[in-house]
Amino acid sequence: MDIQEIISKAENGENVIGQLQQKSITVPPWGDLVKQYDPMLHPVMDKSEYPDITVYEERESESMKNEFGEPVITKVATGVEKVSRVTYALQDLAVKRTTELCFGIPVKRIYSPENDRQKEIAQYIEKIYQRNHIDTVNNDRGRKLFASCETMTLWYAIPEENSVYGFNSKLKLRCVTYSPMQGDSLYPLFDELGDLVALSVKYTRKVEEKDVTFFDTYTSNKHLRWSNEESVSMTLDLDEDIEIGKIPAVYIYRPVPIWENTSSLVYEMEWAVSRNGNYLRKNSRPILAAFVNEEMAFGKSPSTDKAFRDVVQYPQGSSLQYVTWNQAIDNLKYYVNELRQMFFTQLQLPDMSYENMKTTPMSGEARKQLFIDCHLKVKDESGRWIEFFERETNVIKAYLKIMLPSDYASDIDALPVEQVITPYTVKSDAEDLNIYINATGGKQLMSQSTAIQKLGMVDDVDDELQKIQAEGMQDLLAGAMAE
């Protein structure tokens, strides 16, 4: 159904939320993903699947006797012995690692202005990004996408006189991110050609001590909002025009979480270590053996998890030893390490834990090679992110058209902006400096202006180049005067 037809029905009072919630893409529900993401929800923590042990004690009944007149022995529950439960938050670690690899080095925007006005516009756009702390926003969006498989960022303007972007404006731009991780539901609506024609979000917020559910829909020309603030059912309480001519929000999704199909490996590690923990807790405390023939009273032994030793008695001449597999611990360590290695290998992530890096001696250059596989992973992930960032830049450009005089519009549209995601790697700025210095000396491979731009340490490349040339002229004049 055409989006304009749906919107017209809403304006006539019909409830069209059901039509706006139709998804043509498949995204795993967060209710299923959180069971893998949160280690406290893993199977090893499920007491119905892996229950604690009820401790029983045999007691003689004072009132009940058997046919021989002897007291009946009954078992009475005296407490609960907690089993060992060890979890590994590796799914959460995979989310953090991938986010760090993608955005540990901030995303760069390379502008290629063709005239002074476009150069001016580039500075305005960069100021908008900086004022909205876009690097922090990217880290937040990365974690939400890689864990919950979808996220949405809404850009909106608030009326406020300001000059924080380098020009006088009556509007301030802000952005807010929605994600299933924080209880939001996202509903992108695509047409037959795959173009996004409407973007809706359902969320709950507290309004005057009352939880109110909202449903917002954004199209290229309309913003509609339903809520249950005034009644039990959802009613339309906001209908406003969108002036920028496009959906003021950007949406990104992926079909599976970043840990993909490796949760079974994590569960197996947890089961293996937890069960072995029960064995160690029961058998690792010392046993005091008394080799005597007469009975001795040692007192009542405490429960398994509270005892610091066991006391047993054998006749003289007897012997006592553990009957166990001597290689059990080594084999468990090998098994868990193999599962852990399989987890990181399948996800193309380096195991950058301090313990692993400390125990693996290698040169600095060799350590860089550890990142080859994860750099390829970032390359795979960067496609959807670059498309997402380009759409976001177009939204900001659309807002700039109404914030700046009308004669800026054509240059705003014509300004090329390239989004660059640089995978994180272990290196220093000195390496980049040497690369670009060598590139500008000897056999020249790039211009000095390009080298300054690639280095990314200054905002205004042309101004920096003019300063360098001015300093060079001063050095020549000083040398000439000295002669």
C-alpha positions as CSV (number, residue, x, y, z in Angstrom):
1,M,0.0,0.0,0.0
2,D,1.2,3.5,-0.8
3,I,2.5,5.4,2.2
4,Q,0.6,8.5,1.3
5,E,-2.6,6.5,1.3
6,I,-1.8,5.1,4.8
7,I,-1.0,8.7,6.1
8,S,-4.3,10.0,4.7
9,K,-6.2,7.3,6.5
10,A,-4.5,8.3,9.8
11,E,-5.4,12.0,9.2
12,N,-9.0,10.9,8.8
13,G,-9.0,9.3,12.2
14,E,-8.3,5.6,11.3
15,N,-5.8,3.6,13.3
16,V,-3.1,2.6,10.8
17,I,-0.4,1.5,13.3
18,G,-0.8,-2.1,12.3
19,Q,0.0,-1.3,8.6
20,L,3.0,0.8,9.7
21,Q,4.4,-2.0,11.8
22,Q,4.7,-4.4,8.8
23,K,8.4,-5.4,8.3
24,S,9.7,-6.6,5.0
25,I,13.1,-7.5,6.6
26,T,13.8,-10.2,9.1
27,V,15.6,-9.2,12.3
28,P,15.9,-11.5,15.3
29,P,13.8,-10.2,18.2
30,W,15.8,-8.8,21.1
31,G,13.8,-11.0,23.5
32,D,15.7,-14.0,22.0
33,L,19.0,-12.2,21.6
34,V,19.3,-11.0,25.1
35,K,19.2,-14.6,26.4
36,Q,22.5,-15.0,24.6
37,Y,23.9,-11.6,25.2
38,D,23.3,-11.5,29.0
39,P,25.4,-14.2,30.8
40,M,22.9,-14.2,33.7
41,L,20.4,-15.7,31.2
42,H,22.6,-18.5,29.9
43,P,21.4,-22.1,30.4
44,V,23.9,-22.8,33.2
45,M,22.1,-20.2,35.3
46,D,18.7,-21.8,34.7
47,K,17.8,-23.6,38.0
48,S,15.1,-25.6,36.2
49,E,17.7,-27.1,33.8
50,Y,20.6,-27.2,36.3
51,P,19.1,-27.2,39.8
52,D,20.9,-26.8,43.1
53,I,21.3,-29.9,45.2
54,T,18.9,-30.5,48.1
55,V,20.8,-31.8,51.2
56,Y,19.0,-34.6,53.2
57,E,19.7,-35.9,56.6
58,E,18.6,-39.3,58.0
59,R,16.6,-39.1,61.2
60,E,14.9,-41.6,63.5
61,S,11.2,-41.1,63.9
62,E,10.1,-40.9,67.6
63,S,6.5,-41.8,66.8
64,M,6.8,-44.2,63.9
65,K,8.2,-47.7,64.3
66,N,8.5,-50.6,61.9
67,E,7.3,-54.2,62.3
68,F,10.3,-55.1,64.4
69,G,9.7,-52.2,66.8
70,E,12.6,-50.2,65.5
71,P,12.3,-46.4,64.8
72,V,11.6,-45.6,61.2
73,I,14.5,-43.8,59.4
74,T,13.3,-40.9,57.3
75,K,15.1,-38.4,55.1
76,V,14.6,-34.8,56.0
77,A,15.7,-31.9,53.8
78,T,18.1,-29.7,55.8
79,G,19.2,-27.2,53.2
80,V,20.3,-26.5,49.7
81,E,23.8,-26.9,48.4
82,K,24.5,-24.5,45.6
83,V,26.1,-25.9,42.5
84,S,28.9,-24.2,40.7
85,R,27.7,-21.8,38.0
86,V,30.4,-20.2,35.8
87,T,29.5,-17.9,32.9
88,Y,31.5,-16.4,30.1
89,A,30.3,-13.0,28.7
90,L,31.9,-13.6,25.4
91,Q,28.9,-12.4,23.3
92,D,29.2,-9.1,25.1
93,L,32.9,-9.1,24.5
94,A,32.4,-9.7,20.8
95,V,30.1,-6.7,20.6
96,K,32.7,-4.5,22.4
97,R,35.6,-5.8,20.3
98,T,33.9,-5.2,17.0
99,T,32.8,-1.7,18.0
100,E,36.3,-0.9,19.1
101,L,37.8,-2.2,15.8
102,C,35.3,-0.1,13.8
103,F,35.2,3.1,15.8
104,G,38.3,3.0,18.0
105,I,39.8,5.3,15.4
106,P,37.0,7.9,14.8
107,V,35.2,7.9,11.4
108,K,36.6,10.6,9.1
109,R,34.7,12.7,6.7
110,I,36.7,13.9,3.7
111,Y,35.3,16.9,2.0
112,S,36.2,17.9,-1.5
113,P,34.9,21.5,-1.9
114,E,35.0,23.0,-5.3
115,N,34.7,26.6,-4.2
116,D,35.0,28.8,-1.2
117,R,31.3,28.5,-0.3
118,Q,31.5,24.7,-0.3
119,K,34.6,25.0,1.9
120,E,32.5,27.1,4.3
121,I,29.7,24.6,4.3
122,A,32.1,21.7,5.0
123,Q,33.2,23.6,8.2
124,Y,29.5,24.0,9.2
125,I,28.7,20.3,8.8
126,E,31.8,19.3,10.8
127,K,30.8,21.7,13.5
128,I,27.3,20.1,13.7
129,Y,29.0,16.6,14.1
130,Q,31.3,17.9,16.8
131,R,28.6,19.6,18.8
132,N,26.6,16.4,18.8
133,H,29.7,14.3,20.0
134,I,29.4,12.1,16.9
135,D,32.3,9.8,17.9
136,T,30.6,8.9,21.2
137,V,27.3,8.4,19.3
138,N,29.0,6.1,16.8
139,N,30.4,3.9,19.6
140,D,26.9,3.7,21.1
141,R,25.3,2.9,17.8
142,G,27.9,0.3,17.1
143,R,27.2,-1.6,20.3
144,K,23.5,-1.4,19.7
145,L,23.6,-2.7,16.1
146,F,26.1,-5.5,16.8
147,A,24.0,-6.8,19.8
148,S,20.4,-6.1,18.8
149,C,20.8,-6.2,15.0
150,E,19.1,-2.8,14.4
151,T,19.2,0.8,15.5
152,M,17.8,4.2,14.4
153,T,19.1,7.7,14.9
154,L,16.6,10.6,14.7
155,W,17.9,14.2,13.9
156,Y,15.6,17.0,15.0
157,A,15.9,20.8,15.3
158,I,15.0,22.9,18.4
159,P,14.3,26.6,18.1
160,E,17.2,28.5,19.7
161,E,19.2,31.4,18.6
162,N,22.9,30.4,18.4
163,S,26.1,30.7,16.5
164,V,27.8,27.5,17.7
165,Y,28.2,26.2,14.1
166,G,30.0,29.2,12.8
167,F,27.0,31.1,11.6
168,N,24.0,32.7,13.1
169,S,21.1,30.3,13.2
170,K,17.6,30.1,14.8
171,L,17.8,26.3,15.1
172,K,20.0,23.8,17.0
173,L,20.4,20.3,15.7
174,R,20.2,17.3,18.1
175,C,20.2,13.6,17.6
176,V,18.7,10.7,19.6
177,T,19.3,6.9,19.0
178,Y,16.6,4.3,19.5
179,S,17.3,0.5,19.8
180,P,15.6,-2.6,21.0
181,M,18.3,-2.8,23.7
182,Q,16.6,0.0,25.5
183,G,13.1,-1.3,25.0
184,D,12.3,0.5,21.7
185,S,10.6,-1.2,18.7
186,L,11.7,-0.1,15.2
187,Y,9.5,-0.5,12.1
188,P,11.1,0.5,8.8
189,L,8.6,0.4,5.8
190,F,10.1,-0.1,2.4
191,D,8.4,0.1,-1.0
192,E,8.6,-2.4,-3.8
193,L,12.0,-1.0,-5.0
194,G,13.5,-1.3,-1.5
195,D,13.5,2.5,-0.8
196,L,12.6,3.5,2.8
197,V,9.3,5.4,2.7
198,A,8.5,5.5,6.4
199,L,10.3,4.9,9.6
200,S,8.4,4.3,12.9
201,V,9.5,3.7,16.5
202,K,7.5,2.5,19.4
203,Y,8.8,3.4,22.9
204,T,7.6,4.0,26.5
205,R,8.5,7.0,28.6
206,K,7.4,8.2,32.0
207,V,5.2,11.2,31.9
208,E,4.2,12.7,35.3
209,E,4.8,9.3,37.1
210,K,2.8,7.5,34.4
211,D,4.3,5.1,31.8
212,V,3.1,6.3,28.4
213,T,3.6,4.4,25.2
214,F,4.3,6.4,22.0
215,F,4.3,5.4,18.4
216,D,6.1,7.9,16.0
217,T,6.1,7.7,12.3
218,Y,8.4,9.8,10.0
219,T,8.0,10.1,6.3
220,S,9.5,12.6,3.9
221,N,6.8,15.2,4.6
222,K,4.9,14.1,7.8
223,H,5.5,13.3,11.4
224,L,2.7,11.5,13.1
225,R,2.6,10.5,16.8
226,W,0.1,8.2,18.6
227,S,0.0,7.7,22.4
228,N,-2.1,6.2,25.1
229,E,-1.6,9.2,27.4
230,E,-5.2,10.4,27.3
231,S,-6.9,7.0,26.8
232,V,-6.3,3.3,27.0
233,S,-6.1,2.9,23.2
234,M,-3.5,4.6,21.0
235,T,-4.8,7.9,19.6
236,L,-3.3,10.3,17.2
237,D,-2.1,13.4,19.1
238,L,0.5,15.0,16.8
239,D,0.4,15.7,13.1
240,E,3.1,18.0,11.8
241,D,4.8,18.7,8.5
242,I,8.5,17.9,7.9
243,E,10.2,20.8,6.2
244,I,13.5,19.2,5.1
245,G,11.8,17.1,2.4
246,K,13.2,13.7,3.6
247,I,12.9,11.3,6.5
248,P,14.8,13.0,9.4
249,A,16.1,9.7,10.6
250,V,18.5,7.0,9.5
251,Y,18.1,3.2,10.0
252,I,20.6,0.4,9.9
253,Y,20.2,-3.4,10.5
254,R,21.9,-6.7,10.1
255,P,20.3,-10.2,9.9
256,V,22.3,-11.8,12.8
257,P,24.1,-10.5,15.9
258,I,27.8,-10.1,15.7
259,W,28.5,-13.3,17.6
260,E,26.5,-15.1,14.9
261,N,26.2,-18.9,15.7
262,T,28.9,-19.2,18.4
263,S,26.7,-19.2,21.5
264,S,26.8,-23.0,21.6
265,L,30.5,-22.9,22.1
266,V,30.1,-20.5,25.0
267,Y,27.5,-22.7,26.6
268,E,29.7,-25.7,26.3
269,M,32.6,-23.9,28.1
270,E,30.2,-22.9,30.8
271,W,28.9,-26.4,31.4
272,A,32.4,-27.9,31.4
273,V,33.9,-25.5,33.9
274,S,30.8,-25.4,36.1
275,R,30.6,-29.2,36.4
276,N,34.3,-29.4,37.1
277,G,33.8,-26.7,39.7
278,N,31.4,-29.0,41.6
279,Y,34.1,-31.8,41.4
280,L,36.9,-29.5,42.7
281,R,34.8,-28.1,45.5
282,K,34.0,-31.6,46.7
283,N,37.4,-33.2,46.3
284,S,40.0,-30.6,46.6
285,R,40.0,-30.1,50.3
286,P,42.4,-32.3,52.3
287,I,41.4,-35.6,53.9
288,L,42.7,-36.5,57.4
289,A,43.0,-40.3,57.7
290,A,43.3,-41.9,61.1
291,F,44.6,-45.5,61.0
292,V,43.3,-47.0,64.2
293,N,41.2,-50.1,65.2
294,E,39.0,-48.5,67.9
295,E,36.1,-46.2,67.2
296,M,36.9,-42.5,67.6
297,A,34.5,-39.6,67.7
298,F,35.5,-36.9,65.3
299,G,32.3,-34.9,65.4
300,K,29.8,-34.1,62.6
301,S,31.3,-33.1,59.3
302,P,29.9,-29.8,57.9
303,S,28.2,-29.6,54.5
304,T,30.3,-29.9,51.3
305,D,30.6,-26.2,50.5
306,K,31.5,-25.2,54.1
307,A,34.0,-27.9,55.0
308,F,37.7,-27.1,55.1
309,R,38.7,-30.8,55.4
310,D,37.2,-34.3,55.6
311,V,38.0,-36.8,58.4
312,V,37.8,-40.6,57.8
313,Q,38.8,-43.6,59.8
314,Y,40.3,-46.9,58.6
315,P,41.7,-49.9,60.4
316,Q,45.4,-50.0,61.0
317,G,47.4,-51.2,58.0
318,S,44.8,-49.8,55.6
319,S,45.7,-47.2,52.9
320,L,43.8,-44.4,51.4
321,Q,44.2,-42.6,48.0
322,Y,42.2,-40.7,45.5
323,V,40.8,-42.8,42.7
324,T,40.6,-40.2,39.9
325,W,41.9,-39.4,36.4
326,N,45.2,-37.6,37.0
327,Q,44.9,-35.8,33.6
328,A,41.3,-34.5,34.2
329,I,42.3,-30.9,34.9
330,D,44.8,-30.6,32.0
331,N,42.2,-32.1,29.7
332,L,39.6,-29.7,30.8
333,K,42.0,-26.7,30.2
334,Y,42.8,-28.0,26.7
335,Y,39.0,-28.4,26.0
336,V,38.0,-25.0,27.2
337,N,41.0,-23.3,25.4
338,E,40.0,-25.0,22.1
339,L,36.4,-23.8,22.4
340,R,37.6,-20.3,23.2
341,Q,39.9,-20.3,20.2
342,M,37.2,-21.6,18.0
343,F,34.9,-18.7,19.2
344,F,37.4,-16.0,18.3
345,T,38.5,-17.7,15.0
346,Q,35.0,-18.0,13.7
347,L,34.2,-14.4,14.5
348,Q,37.5,-13.1,12.9
349,L,38.3,-11.4,16.2
350,P,41.7,-11.2,17.9
351,D,41.9,-12.5,21.5
352,M,43.4,-9.3,22.8
353,S,43.1,-10.2,26.5
354,Y,46.1,-9.1,28.7
355,E,46.8,-12.6,29.7
356,N,46.9,-13.9,26.1
357,M,49.1,-11.0,24.8
358,K,51.4,-11.3,27.8
359,T,52.1,-15.0,27.3
360,T,52.6,-14.8,23.5
361,P,56.1,-13.4,22.8
362,M,56.2,-11.7,19.5
363,S,57.6,-8.5,17.9
364,G,55.6,-5.4,17.4
365,E,55.4,-6.1,13.6
366,A,54.2,-9.6,14.3
367,R,51.5,-8.3,16.6
368,K,50.2,-6.1,13.8
369,Q,49.6,-9.2,11.8
370,L,47.1,-10.4,14.4
371,F,44.8,-7.7,13.1
372,I,44.7,-8.8,9.5
373,D,41.7,-11.1,10.0
374,C,39.7,-8.5,12.0
375,H,40.6,-5.8,9.4
376,L,38.9,-7.9,6.8
377,K,35.9,-8.3,9.1
378,V,35.7,-4.5,9.5
379,K,35.9,-4.2,5.7
380,D,32.8,-6.5,5.5
381,E,30.9,-4.5,8.1
382,S,31.9,-1.1,6.8
383,G,29.6,-1.3,3.7
384,R,26.3,-0.9,5.6
385,W,27.9,1.6,7.9
386,I,29.2,3.9,5.1
387,E,25.8,3.8,3.5
388,F,24.2,4.7,6.9
389,F,26.7,7.6,7.4
390,E,26.1,9.0,3.9
391,R,22.3,9.1,4.5
392,E,23.0,10.8,7.8
393,T,25.1,13.5,6.1
394,N,22.3,14.0,3.6
395,V,19.9,14.6,6.5
396,I,22.2,17.2,8.0
397,K,22.6,18.9,4.6
398,A,18.8,19.0,4.4
399,Y,18.6,20.8,7.7
400,L,21.4,23.2,6.6
401,K,19.3,24.3,3.7
402,I,16.7,25.8,6.1
403,M,19.3,27.1,8.5
404,L,21.3,29.0,5.9
405,P,20.2,31.5,3.2
406,S,18.5,30.0,0.2
407,D,21.4,30.8,-2.2
408,Y,23.5,28.1,-0.3
409,A,21.2,25.3,-1.3
410,S,22.9,24.3,-4.6
411,D,26.4,24.3,-3.0
412,I,25.1,22.2,-0.1
413,D,23.8,19.6,-2.5
414,A,27.0,19.7,-4.6
415,L,29.5,19.3,-1.8
416,P,31.1,15.8,-2.0
417,V,31.6,14.1,1.4
418,E,33.4,10.7,1.7
419,Q,33.0,8.6,4.8
420,V,36.2,6.7,5.8
421,I,36.2,3.9,8.4
422,T,39.7,3.0,9.6
423,P,40.1,-0.3,11.3
424,Y,41.9,-0.1,14.6
425,T,45.5,-1.3,14.6
426,V,48.5,-1.1,16.9
427,K,50.7,1.8,15.6
428,S,51.9,5.2,16.6
429,D,51.4,8.6,14.9
430,A,55.2,8.6,14.1
431,E,54.6,5.8,11.6
432,D,52.0,7.9,9.7
433,L,54.3,10.9,9.9
434,N,57.2,8.9,8.4
435,I,54.9,7.6,5.6
436,Y,53.7,11.0,4.6
437,I,57.1,12.7,5.0
438,N,58.6,10.1,2.7
439,A,55.7,10.5,0.3
440,T,56.4,14.2,0.0
441,G,60.2,14.0,-0.3
442,G,62.5,12.3,-2.8
443,K,60.3,10.9,-5.5
444,Q,57.1,12.7,-4.8
445,L,54.0,10.5,-4.6
446,M,51.5,13.0,-3.4
447,S,51.2,16.7,-2.9
448,Q,51.9,18.3,0.5
449,S,48.3,19.4,0.7
450,T,47.1,15.8,0.3
451,A,49.6,14.6,2.9
452,I,48.3,17.1,5.4
453,Q,44.7,16.0,4.6
454,K,45.5,12.3,5.0
455,L,47.2,12.9,8.3
456,G,44.0,14.4,9.6
457,M,45.6,16.5,12.4
458,V,44.3,19.9,11.1
459,D,40.8,21.1,10.2
460,D,41.7,23.6,7.5
461,V,44.2,22.1,5.1
462,D,44.6,25.2,2.9
463,D,45.2,27.4,5.8
464,E,47.8,25.0,7.2
465,L,49.6,24.9,3.8
466,Q,49.7,28.7,3.6
467,K,51.3,28.8,7.1
468,I,53.9,26.3,6.1
469,Q,54.7,28.3,2.9
470,A,54.9,31.5,4.9
471,E,57.3,29.9,7.4
472,G,59.4,28.7,4.5
473,M,59.6,32.2,3.0
474,Q,60.6,33.6,6.4
475,D,63.4,31.1,6.6
476,L,64.6,32.1,3.1
477,L,64.6,35.8,4.0
478,A,66.5,35.1,7.2
479,G,69.1,33.2,5.3
480,A,69.4,35.9,2.7
481,M,69.9,38.6,5.4
482,A,72.5,36.5,7.2
483,E,74.6,36.3,4.0
